[in-house]
């Protein structure tokens, strides 16, 4: 019954339950998955590895976060003014 990462990403429909964020307000979950995506991407890119496993975090934050937040964070990343530690 164990699925590979590729199968999990293929079967992805929406963000699964995350025990770290049990409350109804999923703002922190959204932000944490955004950070995790960029950390994963940076880490695997530095090692010249495939960044495909990082797409899981991207799909989760895209389903949880408002588009306006993501676009603002992306702009801040490009400008070098993003407050998160990546």
PDB file as gemmi writes it, atoms N, CA and C in Angstrom:
CRYST1    1.000    1.000    1.000  90.00  90.00  90.00 P 1                      
ATOM      1  N   UNK A   1       0.806  -1.199   0.000  1.00  0.00           N  
ATOM      2  CA  UNK A   1       0.000   0.000   0.000  1.00  0.00           C  
ATOM      3  C   UNK A   1       0.849   1.262   0.000  1.00  0.00           C  
ATOM      4  N   UNK A   2       2.159   1.131   0.118  1.00  0.00           N  
ATOM      5  CA  UNK A   2       2.995   2.327   0.136  1.00  0.00           C  
ATOM      6  C   UNK A   2       3.121   2.893  -1.268  1.00  0.00           C  
ATOM      7  N   UNK A   3       2.872   4.191  -1.365  1.00  0.00           N  
ATOM      8  CA  UNK A   3       2.938   4.865  -2.648  1.00  0.00           C  
ATOM      9  C   UNK A   3       4.271   5.605  -2.771  1.00  0.00           C  
ATOM     10  N   UNK A   4       4.760   5.711  -3.970  1.00  0.00           N  
ATOM     11  CA  UNK A   4       5.969   6.489  -4.192  1.00  0.00           C  
ATOM     12  C   UNK A   4       5.591   7.964  -4.237  1.00  0.00           C  
ATOM     13  N   UNK A   5       6.589   8.823  -4.193  1.00  0.00           N  
ATOM     14  CA  UNK A   5       6.344  10.266  -4.230  1.00  0.00           C  
ATOM     15  C   UNK A   5       5.614  10.647  -5.510  1.00  0.00           C  
ATOM     16  N   UNK A   6       6.017  10.047  -6.623  1.00  0.00           N  
ATOM     17  CA  UNK A   6       5.387  10.364  -7.897  1.00  0.00           C  
ATOM     18  C   UNK A   6       3.899  10.016  -7.887  1.00  0.00           C  
ATOM     19  N   UNK A   7       3.563   8.855  -7.304  1.00  0.00           N  
ATOM     20  CA  UNK A   7       2.166   8.444  -7.244  1.00  0.00           C  
ATOM     21  C   UNK A   7       1.359   9.365  -6.340  1.00  0.00           C  
ATOM     22  N   UNK A   8       1.959   9.794  -5.221  1.00  0.00           N  
ATOM     23  CA  UNK A   8       1.255  10.701  -4.318  1.00  0.00           C  
ATOM     24  C   UNK A   8       0.977  12.038  -4.986  1.00  0.00           C  
ATOM     25  N   UNK A   9       1.955  12.534  -5.721  1.00  0.00           N  
ATOM     26  CA  UNK A   9       1.763  13.811  -6.405  1.00  0.00           C  
ATOM     27  C   UNK A   9       0.738  13.670  -7.516  1.00  0.00           C  
ATOM     28  N   UNK A  10       0.762  12.553  -8.228  1.00  0.00           N  
ATOM     29  CA  UNK A  10      -0.219  12.315  -9.296  1.00  0.00           C  
ATOM     30  C   UNK A  10      -1.638  12.238  -8.742  1.00  0.00           C  
ATOM     31  N   UNK A  11      -1.798  11.604  -7.574  1.00  0.00           N  
ATOM     32  CA  UNK A  11      -3.121  11.411  -6.974  1.00  0.00           C  
ATOM     33  C   UNK A  11      -3.569  12.589  -6.117  1.00  0.00           C  
ATOM     34  N   UNK A  12      -2.779  13.623  -6.078  1.00  0.00           N  
ATOM     35  CA  UNK A  12      -3.053  14.787  -5.251  1.00  0.00           C  
ATOM     36  C   UNK A  12      -4.332  15.483  -5.698  1.00  0.00           C  
ATOM     37  N   UNK A  13      -5.210  15.782  -4.749  1.00  0.00           N  
ATOM     38  CA  UNK A  13      -6.416  16.541  -5.064  1.00  0.00           C  
ATOM     39  C   UNK A  13      -6.460  17.850  -4.290  1.00  0.00           C  
ATOM     40  N   UNK A  14      -6.185  17.809  -3.002  1.00  0.00           N  
ATOM     41  CA  UNK A  14      -6.140  19.010  -2.178  1.00  0.00           C  
ATOM     42  C   UNK A  14      -5.231  18.740  -0.982  1.00  0.00           C  
ATOM     43  N   UNK A  15      -4.957  19.754  -0.216  1.00  0.00           N  
ATOM     44  CA  UNK A  15      -4.032  19.630   0.910  1.00  0.00           C  
ATOM     45  C   UNK A  15      -4.555  18.630   1.936  1.00  0.00           C  
ATOM     46  N   UNK A  16      -3.738  17.650   2.307  1.00  0.00           N  
ATOM     47  CA  UNK A  16      -4.169  16.686   3.320  1.00  0.00           C  
ATOM     48  C   UNK A  16      -4.083  17.293   4.716  1.00  0.00           C  
ATOM     49  N   UNK A  17      -4.644  16.614   5.681  1.00  0.00           N  
ATOM     50  CA  UNK A  17      -4.573  17.066   7.066  1.00  0.00           C  
ATOM     51  C   UNK A  17      -3.130  17.074   7.531  1.00  0.00           C  
ATOM     52  N   UNK A  18      -2.741  18.125   8.190  1.00  0.00           N  
ATOM     53  CA  UNK A  18      -1.398  18.242   8.754  1.00  0.00           C  
ATOM     54  C   UNK A  18      -1.552  18.452  10.253  1.00  0.00           C  
ATOM     55  N   UNK A  19      -1.059  17.516  11.041  1.00  0.00           N  
ATOM     56  CA  UNK A  19      -1.240  17.565  12.496  1.00  0.00           C  
ATOM     57  C   UNK A  19      -0.568  18.779  13.132  1.00  0.00           C  
ATOM     58  N   UNK A  20       0.389  19.386  12.439  1.00  0.00           N  
ATOM     59  CA  UNK A  20       1.034  20.582  12.985  1.00  0.00           C  
ATOM     60  C   UNK A  20       0.084  21.773  12.990  1.00  0.00           C  
ATOM     61  N   UNK A  21      -0.972  21.722  12.163  1.00  0.00           N  
ATOM     62  CA  UNK A  21      -1.905  22.831  12.030  1.00  0.00           C  
ATOM     63  C   UNK A  21      -3.340  22.309  12.180  1.00  0.00           C  
ATOM     64  N   UNK A  22      -3.762  21.967  13.415  1.00  0.00           N  
ATOM     65  CA  UNK A  22      -5.066  21.337  13.614  1.00  0.00           C  
ATOM     66  C   UNK A  22      -6.248  22.306  13.576  1.00  0.00           C  
ATOM     67  N   UNK A  23      -5.992  23.596  13.643  1.00  0.00           N  
ATOM     68  CA  UNK A  23      -7.084  24.565  13.719  1.00  0.00           C  
ATOM     69  C   UNK A  23      -7.680  24.859  12.350  1.00  0.00           C  
ATOM     70  N   UNK A  24      -8.820  25.484  12.377  1.00  0.00           N  
ATOM     71  CA  UNK A  24      -9.514  25.846  11.150  1.00  0.00           C  
ATOM     72  C   UNK A  24      -8.722  26.871  10.345  1.00  0.00           C  
ATOM     73  N   UNK A  25      -8.094  27.811  11.031  1.00  0.00           N  
ATOM     74  CA  UNK A  25      -7.303  28.836  10.363  1.00  0.00           C  
ATOM     75  C   UNK A  25      -6.034  28.197   9.794  1.00  0.00           C  
ATOM     76  N   UNK A  26      -5.917  28.176   8.481  1.00  0.00           N  
ATOM     77  CA  UNK A  26      -4.801  27.506   7.813  1.00  0.00           C  
ATOM     78  C   UNK A  26      -3.754  28.489   7.285  1.00  0.00           C  
ATOM     79  N   UNK A  27      -3.740  29.706   7.801  1.00  0.00           N  
ATOM     80  CA  UNK A  27      -2.793  30.712   7.351  1.00  0.00           C  
ATOM     81  C   UNK A  27      -1.352  30.254   7.569  1.00  0.00           C  
ATOM     82  N   UNK A  28      -1.060  29.761   8.741  1.00  0.00           N  
ATOM     83  CA  UNK A  28       0.306  29.317   9.051  1.00  0.00           C  
ATOM     84  C   UNK A  28       0.691  28.118   8.182  1.00  0.00           C  
ATOM     85  N   UNK A  29      -0.240  27.225   7.927  1.00  0.00           N  
ATOM     86  CA  UNK A  29      -0.002  26.062   7.070  1.00  0.00           C  
ATOM     87  C   UNK A  29       0.365  26.538   5.659  1.00  0.00           C  
ATOM     88  N   UNK A  30      -0.362  27.495   5.163  1.00  0.00           N  
ATOM     89  CA  UNK A  30      -0.098  28.075   3.848  1.00  0.00           C  
ATOM     90  C   UNK A  30       1.320  28.626   3.798  1.00  0.00           C  
ATOM     91  N   UNK A  31       1.665  29.470   4.739  1.00  0.00           N  
ATOM     92  CA  UNK A  31       2.980  30.117   4.771  1.00  0.00           C  
ATOM     93  C   UNK A  31       4.100  29.093   4.925  1.00  0.00           C  
ATOM     94  N   UNK A  32       3.905  28.111   5.790  1.00  0.00           N  
ATOM     95  CA  UNK A  32       4.943  27.100   6.030  1.00  0.00           C  
ATOM     96  C   UNK A  32       5.202  26.268   4.780  1.00  0.00           C  
ATOM     97  N   UNK A  33       4.166  25.906   4.050  1.00  0.00           N  
ATOM     98  CA  UNK A  33       4.357  25.141   2.820  1.00  0.00           C  
ATOM     99  C   UNK A  33       5.022  25.974   1.734  1.00  0.00           C  
ATOM    100  N   UNK A  34       4.750  27.281   1.710  1.00  0.00           N  
ATOM    101  CA  UNK A  34       5.439  28.172   0.779  1.00  0.00           C  
ATOM    102  C   UNK A  34       6.934  28.193   1.096  1.00  0.00           C  
ATOM    103  N   UNK A  35       7.264  28.339   2.379  1.00  0.00           N  
ATOM    104  CA  UNK A  35       8.674  28.313   2.782  1.00  0.00           C  
ATOM    105  C   UNK A  35       9.315  26.959   2.476  1.00  0.00           C  
ATOM    106  N   UNK A  36       8.616  25.878   2.796  1.00  0.00           N  
ATOM    107  CA  UNK A  36       9.150  24.537   2.559  1.00  0.00           C  
ATOM    108  C   UNK A  36       9.435  24.291   1.080  1.00  0.00           C  
ATOM    109  N   UNK A  37       8.565  24.787   0.204  1.00  0.00           N  
ATOM    110  CA  UNK A  37       8.796  24.631  -1.226  1.00  0.00           C  
ATOM    111  C   UNK A  37      10.098  25.311  -1.642  1.00  0.00           C  
ATOM    112  N   UNK A  38      10.275  26.551  -1.215  1.00  0.00           N  
ATOM    113  CA  UNK A  38      11.469  27.288  -1.626  1.00  0.00           C  
ATOM    114  C   UNK A  38      12.735  26.740  -0.961  1.00  0.00           C  
ATOM    115  N   UNK A  39      12.628  26.260   0.269  1.00  0.00           N  
ATOM    116  CA  UNK A  39      13.785  25.630   0.924  1.00  0.00           C  
ATOM    117  C   UNK A  39      14.170  24.337   0.214  1.00  0.00           C  
ATOM    118  N   UNK A  40      13.173  23.532  -0.106  1.00  0.00           N  
ATOM    119  CA  UNK A  40      13.403  22.272  -0.811  1.00  0.00           C  
ATOM    120  C   UNK A  40      14.030  22.542  -2.169  1.00  0.00           C  
ATOM    121  N   UNK A  41      13.470  23.496  -2.886  1.00  0.00           N  
ATOM    122  CA  UNK A  41      13.955  23.865  -4.209  1.00  0.00           C  
ATOM    123  C   UNK A  41      15.410  24.328  -4.139  1.00  0.00           C  
ATOM    124  N   UNK A  42      15.713  25.174  -3.174  1.00  0.00           N  
ATOM    125  CA  UNK A  42      17.075  25.697  -3.009  1.00  0.00           C  
ATOM    126  C   UNK A  42      18.049  24.577  -2.639  1.00  0.00           C  
ATOM    127  N   UNK A  43      17.625  23.720  -1.739  1.00  0.00           N  
ATOM    128  CA  UNK A  43      18.485  22.632  -1.267  1.00  0.00           C  
ATOM    129  C   UNK A  43      18.807  21.632  -2.379  1.00  0.00           C  
ATOM    130  N   UNK A  44      17.787  21.184  -3.095  1.00  0.00           N  
ATOM    131  CA  UNK A  44      18.012  20.196  -4.144  1.00  0.00           C  
ATOM    132  C   UNK A  44      18.727  20.794  -5.345  1.00  0.00           C  
ATOM    133  N   UNK A  45      18.460  22.059  -5.639  1.00  0.00           N  
ATOM    134  CA  UNK A  45      19.160  22.714  -6.746  1.00  0.00           C  
ATOM    135  C   UNK A  45      20.641  22.855  -6.451  1.00  0.00           C  
ATOM    136  N   UNK A  46      20.976  23.131  -5.201  1.00  0.00           N  
ATOM    137  CA  UNK A  46      22.380  23.273  -4.814  1.00  0.00           C  
ATOM    138  C   UNK A  46      23.135  21.954  -4.960  1.00  0.00           C  
ATOM    139  N   UNK A  47      22.423  20.847  -4.814  1.00  0.00           N  
ATOM    140  CA  UNK A  47      23.048  19.520  -4.937  1.00  0.00           C  
ATOM    141  C   UNK A  47      22.906  18.960  -6.345  1.00  0.00           C  
ATOM    142  N   UNK A  48      22.383  19.752  -7.273  1.00  0.00           N  
ATOM    143  CA  UNK A  48      22.149  19.326  -8.655  1.00  0.00           C  
ATOM    144  C   UNK A  48      21.272  18.077  -8.732  1.00  0.00           C  
ATOM    145  N   UNK A  49      20.244  18.039  -7.890  1.00  0.00           N  
ATOM    146  CA  UNK A  49      19.296  16.934  -7.893  1.00  0.00           C  
ATOM    147  C   UNK A  49      17.979  17.396  -8.503  1.00  0.00           C  
ATOM    148  N   UNK A  50      17.156  16.435  -8.866  1.00  0.00           N  
ATOM    149  CA  UNK A  50      15.841  16.729  -9.427  1.00  0.00           C  
ATOM    150  C   UNK A  50      14.965  17.387  -8.366  1.00  0.00           C  
ATOM    151  N   UNK A  51      14.299  18.469  -8.721  1.00  0.00           N  
ATOM    152  CA  UNK A  51      13.456  19.194  -7.765  1.00  0.00           C  
ATOM    153  C   UNK A  51      12.003  18.736  -7.805  1.00  0.00           C  
ATOM    154  N   UNK A  52      11.739  17.643  -8.479  1.00  0.00           N  
ATOM    155  CA  UNK A  52      10.363  17.141  -8.598  1.00  0.00           C  
ATOM    156  C   UNK A  52       9.687  16.893  -7.241  1.00  0.00           C  
ATOM    157  N   UNK A  53      10.377  16.340  -6.236  1.00  0.00           N  
ATOM    158  CA  UNK A  53       9.703  16.131  -4.942  1.00  0.00           C  
ATOM    159  C   UNK A  53       9.193  17.424  -4.304  1.00  0.00           C  
ATOM    160  N   UNK A  54       9.770  18.552  -4.672  1.00  0.00           N  
ATOM    161  CA  UNK A  54       9.343  19.836  -4.103  1.00  0.00           C  
ATOM    162  C   UNK A  54       7.967  20.267  -4.606  1.00  0.00           C  
ATOM    163  N   UNK A  55       7.523  19.681  -5.702  1.00  0.00           N  
ATOM    164  CA  UNK A  55       6.228  20.082  -6.253  1.00  0.00           C  
ATOM    165  C   UNK A  55       5.079  19.766  -5.294  1.00  0.00           C  
ATOM    166  N   UNK A  56       5.299  18.833  -4.387  1.00  0.00           N  
ATOM    167  CA  UNK A  56       4.265  18.522  -3.385  1.00  0.00           C  
ATOM    168  C   UNK A  56       3.952  19.778  -2.564  1.00  0.00           C  
ATOM    169  N   UNK A  57       4.987  20.445  -2.066  1.00  0.00           N  
ATOM    170  CA  UNK A  57       4.790  21.654  -1.265  1.00  0.00           C  
ATOM    171  C   UNK A  57       4.115  22.744  -2.086  1.00  0.00           C  
ATOM    172  N   UNK A  58       4.495  22.856  -3.347  1.00  0.00           N  
ATOM    173  CA  UNK A  58       3.912  23.877  -4.211  1.00  0.00           C  
ATOM    174  C   UNK A  58       2.418  23.637  -4.398  1.00  0.00           C  
ATOM    175  N   UNK A  59       2.042  22.403  -4.627  1.00  0.00           N  
ATOM    176  CA  UNK A  59       0.619  22.093  -4.804  1.00  0.00           C  
ATOM    177  C   UNK A  59      -0.172  22.359  -3.527  1.00  0.00           C  
ATOM    178  N   UNK A  60       0.432  22.060  -2.386  1.00  0.00           N  
ATOM    179  CA  UNK A  60      -0.268  22.298  -1.118  1.00  0.00           C  
ATOM    180  C   UNK A  60      -0.456  23.795  -0.895  1.00  0.00           C  
ATOM    181  N   UNK A  61       0.619  24.582  -1.064  1.00  0.00           N  
ATOM    182  CA  UNK A  61       0.437  26.010  -0.800  1.00  0.00           C  
ATOM    183  C   UNK A  61      -0.450  26.667  -1.850  1.00  0.00           C  
ATOM    184  N   UNK A  62      -0.447  26.164  -3.078  1.00  0.00           N  
ATOM    185  CA  UNK A  62      -1.334  26.729  -4.106  1.00  0.00           C  
ATOM    186  C   UNK A  62      -2.797  26.447  -3.778  1.00  0.00           C  
ATOM    187  N   UNK A  63      -3.083  25.334  -3.100  1.00  0.00           N  
ATOM    188  CA  UNK A  63      -4.474  25.035  -2.763  1.00  0.00           C  
ATOM    189  C   UNK A  63      -4.921  25.738  -1.480  1.00  0.00           C  
ATOM    190  N   UNK A  64      -3.968  26.126  -0.618  1.00  0.00           N  
ATOM    191  CA  UNK A  64      -4.328  26.765   0.647  1.00  0.00           C  
ATOM    192  C   UNK A  64      -4.251  28.287   0.608  1.00  0.00           C  
ATOM    193  N   UNK A  65      -3.292  28.827  -0.111  1.00  0.00           N  
ATOM    194  CA  UNK A  65      -3.013  30.260  -0.061  1.00  0.00           C  
ATOM    195  C   UNK A  65      -3.818  31.050  -1.077  1.00  0.00           C  
ATOM    196  N   UNK A  66      -4.259  32.244  -0.684  1.00  0.00           N  
ATOM    197  CA  UNK A  66      -4.869  33.143  -1.662  1.00  0.00           C  
ATOM    198  C   UNK A  66      -3.833  33.551  -2.715  1.00  0.00           C  
ATOM    199  N   UNK A  67      -4.261  33.703  -3.940  1.00  0.00           N  
ATOM    200  CA  UNK A  67      -3.354  34.030  -5.035  1.00  0.00           C  
ATOM    201  C   UNK A  67      -2.638  35.357  -4.783  1.00  0.00           C  
ATOM    202  N   UNK A  68      -3.332  36.306  -4.183  1.00  0.00           N  
ATOM    203  CA  UNK A  68      -2.722  37.620  -3.932  1.00  0.00           C  
ATOM    204  C   UNK A  68      -1.536  37.505  -2.975  1.00  0.00           C  
ATOM    205  N   UNK A  69      -1.624  36.625  -1.979  1.00  0.00           N  
ATOM    206  CA  UNK A  69      -0.505  36.435  -1.058  1.00  0.00           C  
ATOM    207  C   UNK A  69       0.693  35.858  -1.787  1.00  0.00           C  
ATOM    208  N   UNK A  70       0.447  34.833  -2.589  1.00  0.00           N  
ATOM    209  CA  UNK A  70       1.536  34.159  -3.302  1.00  0.00           C  
ATOM    210  C   UNK A  70       2.216  35.125  -4.267  1.00  0.00           C  
ATOM    211  N   UNK A  71       1.434  35.906  -4.990  1.00  0.00           N  
ATOM    212  CA  UNK A  71       2.039  36.847  -5.933  1.00  0.00           C  
ATOM    213  C   UNK A  71       2.842  37.922  -5.195  1.00  0.00           C  
ATOM    214  N   UNK A  72       2.359  38.370  -4.040  1.00  0.00           N  
ATOM    215  CA  UNK A  72       3.106  39.354  -3.243  1.00  0.00           C  
ATOM    216  C   UNK A  72       4.407  38.740  -2.724  1.00  0.00           C  
ATOM    217  N   UNK A  73       4.344  37.500  -2.222  1.00  0.00           N  
ATOM    218  CA  UNK A  73       5.552  36.837  -1.732  1.00  0.00           C  
ATOM    219  C   UNK A  73       6.549  36.603  -2.862  1.00  0.00           C  
ATOM    220  N   UNK A  74       6.040  36.224  -4.042  1.00  0.00           N  
ATOM    221  CA  UNK A  74       6.927  36.022  -5.191  1.00  0.00           C  
ATOM    222  C   UNK A  74       7.618  37.324  -5.580  1.00  0.00           C  
ATOM    223  N   UNK A  75       6.874  38.430  -5.566  1.00  0.00           N  
ATOM    224  CA  UNK A  75       7.469  39.735  -5.857  1.00  0.00           C  
ATOM    225  C   UNK A  75       8.538  40.089  -4.831  1.00  0.00           C  
ATOM    226  N   UNK A  76       8.250  39.809  -3.564  1.00  0.00           N  
ATOM    227  CA  UNK A  76       9.220  40.088  -2.508  1.00  0.00           C  
ATOM    228  C   UNK A  76      10.464  39.217  -2.667  1.00  0.00           C  
ATOM    229  N   UNK A  77      10.290  37.970  -3.093  1.00  0.00           N  
ATOM    230  CA  UNK A  77      11.439  37.081  -3.330  1.00  0.00           C  
ATOM    231  C   UNK A  77      12.322  37.645  -4.434  1.00  0.00           C  
ATOM    232  N   UNK A  78      11.697  38.132  -5.502  1.00  0.00           N  
ATOM    233  CA  UNK A  78      12.455  38.695  -6.619  1.00  0.00           C  
ATOM    234  C   UNK A  78      13.201  39.962  -6.213  1.00  0.00           C  
ATOM    235  N   UNK A  79      12.576  40.772  -5.358  1.00  0.00           N  
ATOM    236  CA  UNK A  79      13.186  42.023  -4.916  1.00  0.00           C  
ATOM    237  C   UNK A  79      14.192  41.831  -3.786  1.00  0.00           C  
ATOM    238  N   UNK A  80      14.219  40.642  -3.198  1.00  0.00           N  
ATOM    239  CA  UNK A  80      15.121  40.384  -2.080  1.00  0.00           C  
ATOM    240  C   UNK A  80      14.623  40.935  -0.763  1.00  0.00           C  
ATOM    241  N   UNK A  81      13.325  41.211  -0.670  1.00  0.00           N  
ATOM    242  CA  UNK A  81      12.770  41.782   0.561  1.00  0.00           C  
ATOM    243  C   UNK A  81      11.826  40.826   1.285  1.00  0.00           C  
ATOM    244  N   UNK A  82      11.870  39.542   0.937  1.00  0.00           N  
ATOM    245  CA  UNK A  82      10.975  38.562   1.575  1.00  0.00           C  
ATOM    246  C   UNK A  82      11.442  38.340   3.011  1.00  0.00           C  
ATOM    247  N   UNK A  83      10.488  38.367   3.937  1.00  0.00           N  
ATOM    248  CA  UNK A  83      10.814  38.299   5.370  1.00  0.00           C  
ATOM    249  C   UNK A  83      11.141  36.882   5.833  1.00  0.00           C  
ATOM    250  N   UNK A  84      10.702  35.853   5.107  1.00  0.00           N  
ATOM    251  CA  UNK A  84      10.929  34.479   5.541  1.00  0.00           C  
ATOM    252  C   UNK A  84      12.378  34.049   5.404  1.00  0.00           C  
ATOM    253  N   UNK A  85      12.769  33.082   6.214  1.00  0.00           N  
ATOM    254  CA  UNK A  85      14.130  32.568   6.189  1.00  0.00           C  
ATOM    255  C   UNK A  85      14.174  31.335   5.298  1.00  0.00           C  
ATOM    256  N   UNK A  86      14.806  31.475   4.146  1.00  0.00           N  
ATOM    257  CA  UNK A  86      14.857  30.360   3.188  1.00  0.00           C  
ATOM    258  C   UNK A  86      16.252  29.841   3.042  1.00  0.00           C  
TER     259      UNK A  86                                                      
END                                                                             
